[in-house]
Amino acid sequence: MAPVVLDEVDDSLRATIQNLYELIIQSNDHHGPPTQNAQANSIRSLARNLAHLSNLAAQHSNAANPSSKSSIPAIPPEIIQYVEEGRNPDIYTREFVEIVQKHNQLLKGRADSMARFQHVLAREMKGAMPELEGSVRQIVEATGGKLD
């Protein structure tokens, strides 16, 4: 995003926040029809500012990646739920990394066990059926193993 666009987004966000602040004050200190007119004006201004922000976002996403409809990354619903519950999303990330590490360790253990089994099976087949030694060696080497 170019600096000019960032400044425009910043200005639009500030105006939107100001509109929301004015609406809060007007709602809290309501004095009949004059306040209602001011609220209506603030709501129209808020709608214009939000539409402007939406247009800026659409322009940016089209400029950044013309083939995709949005360049905003998808946030996993689990993280959104964590934030909505008032929890720190870093905890979710840490727990997720721990689960992935455990899963990787499990898979590495399985792969190591299979490699040892392949070695034992090949050795036993070679000992029991010497005529298959060439085929066994070829299969073991093709699958990334080594035969003594």
C-alpha positions in Angstrom: 0.0 0.0 0.0 1.4 3.4 -1.0 2.0 6.1 1.7 -0.7 8.3 0.1 -3.3 5.5 0.5 -2.2 4.9 4.1 -2.7 8.6 4.9 -6.1 8.4 3.3 -7.0 5.3 5.3 -5.7 6.9 8.5 -7.8 10.0 7.9 -10.9 8.0 7.1 -10.5 5.8 10.2 -10.0 8.9 12.4 -13.2 10.4 10.9 -15.1 7.2 11.6 -13.9 7.1 15.2 -14.9 10.7 15.6 -18.4 9.9 14.3 -18.7 7.1 16.7 -17.5 9.3 19.6 -20.0 12.0 18.7 -22.8 9.4 18.5 -21.9 8.1 22.0 -22.0 11.7 23.4 -25.2 12.5 21.6 -26.9 9.3 22.9 -25.7 10.0 26.5 -26.7 13.7 26.5 -30.0 13.5 24.5 -32.0 16.8 24.4 -34.9 16.0 22.1 -35.2 17.0 18.4 -32.0 19.0 18.1 -30.0 16.0 19.3 -32.0 13.7 16.9 -31.0 15.9 14.0 -27.4 15.9 15.1 -27.5 12.1 15.5 -29.0 11.7 12.0 -26.2 13.8 10.5 -23.6 11.9 12.5 -25.0 8.6 11.2 -25.0 9.8 7.6 -21.4 10.9 8.0 -20.5 7.6 9.6 -22.1 5.7 6.7 -20.1 7.9 4.2 -16.8 7.3 6.1 -17.4 3.5 6.2 -18.3 3.4 2.5 -15.1 5.3 1.8 -13.1 2.9 3.9 -14.7 0.0 2.0 -13.8 1.6 -1.3 -10.2 2.0 -0.2 -10.1 -1.6 0.9 -11.5 -2.8 -2.4 -9.1 -0.6 -4.4 -6.1 -1.9 -2.4 -7.2 -5.6 -2.8 -7.7 -5.1 -6.5 -4.3 -3.4 -6.9 -2.4 -5.9 -4.7 -3.9 -9.0 -6.4 -6.2 -8.5 -9.4 -7.1 -12.2 -9.6 -8.4 -12.5 -6.1 -11.4 -10.9 -4.6 -9.6 -10.1 -1.3 -6.0 -9.8 -0.2 -7.0 -9.9 3.4 -5.7 -13.2 4.9 -8.3 -15.6 6.3 -8.2 -15.8 10.1 -8.9 -19.3 11.5 -12.2 -19.3 13.4 -10.5 -20.9 16.4 -8.4 -17.7 16.8 -11.4 -15.5 16.5 -13.2 -17.6 19.1 -10.1 -17.2 21.4 -10.2 -13.4 21.1 -13.9 -13.3 21.6 -13.5 -15.2 24.8 -10.9 -12.7 26.0 -8.0 -15.1 25.6 -4.6 -14.4 24.1 -4.3 -15.7 20.6 -0.6 -16.3 21.3 -1.7 -19.1 23.7 -3.6 -20.7 20.8 -0.5 -20.5 18.6 1.7 -22.0 21.3 -0.7 -24.9 21.9 -1.0 -25.4 18.1 2.8 -25.6 17.8 3.0 -28.1 20.7 0.4 -30.3 19.1 2.2 -30.2 15.8 5.5 -31.1 17.5 3.9 -34.1 19.2 2.4 -35.2 16.0 5.7 -34.9 14.2 7.4 -36.9 16.9 4.8 -39.6 16.6 5.2 -39.7 12.8 9.0 -39.8 13.1 8.8 -42.7 15.5 6.5 -44.5 13.1 8.9 -43.8 10.2 11.9 -45.0 12.2 10.0 -48.2 13.2 9.1 -48.9 9.7 12.7 -48.4 8.5 13.9 -50.8 11.2 11.2 -53.3 10.2 12.2 -53.0 6.6 15.8 -53.7 7.5 14.9 -56.7 9.6 12.4 -58.0 7.0 14.9 -57.6 4.2 17.7 -59.3 6.2 15.4 -62.3 7.1 14.1 -62.6 3.5 17.7 -62.5 2.2 18.7 -65.2 4.7 15.6 -67.4 4.1 15.5 -67.0 0.3 18.9 -66.2 -1.1 17.6 -66.3 -4.7 15.6 -63.1 -4.0 18.6 -61.1 -2.7 18.8 -59.0 -5.8 15.1 -58.2 -5.8 15.2 -57.4 -2.1 18.2 -55.2 -2.5 16.5 -53.3 -5.4 13.3 -52.8 -3.4 15.1 -51.6 -0.3 17.3 -49.2 -2.2 14.3 -47.9 -4.2 12.5 -47.1 -1.0 15.5 -45.2 0.5 16.8 -48.0 2.8 20.2 -49.6 3.0 20.9 -53.3 3.0 24.1 -54.6 4.6 
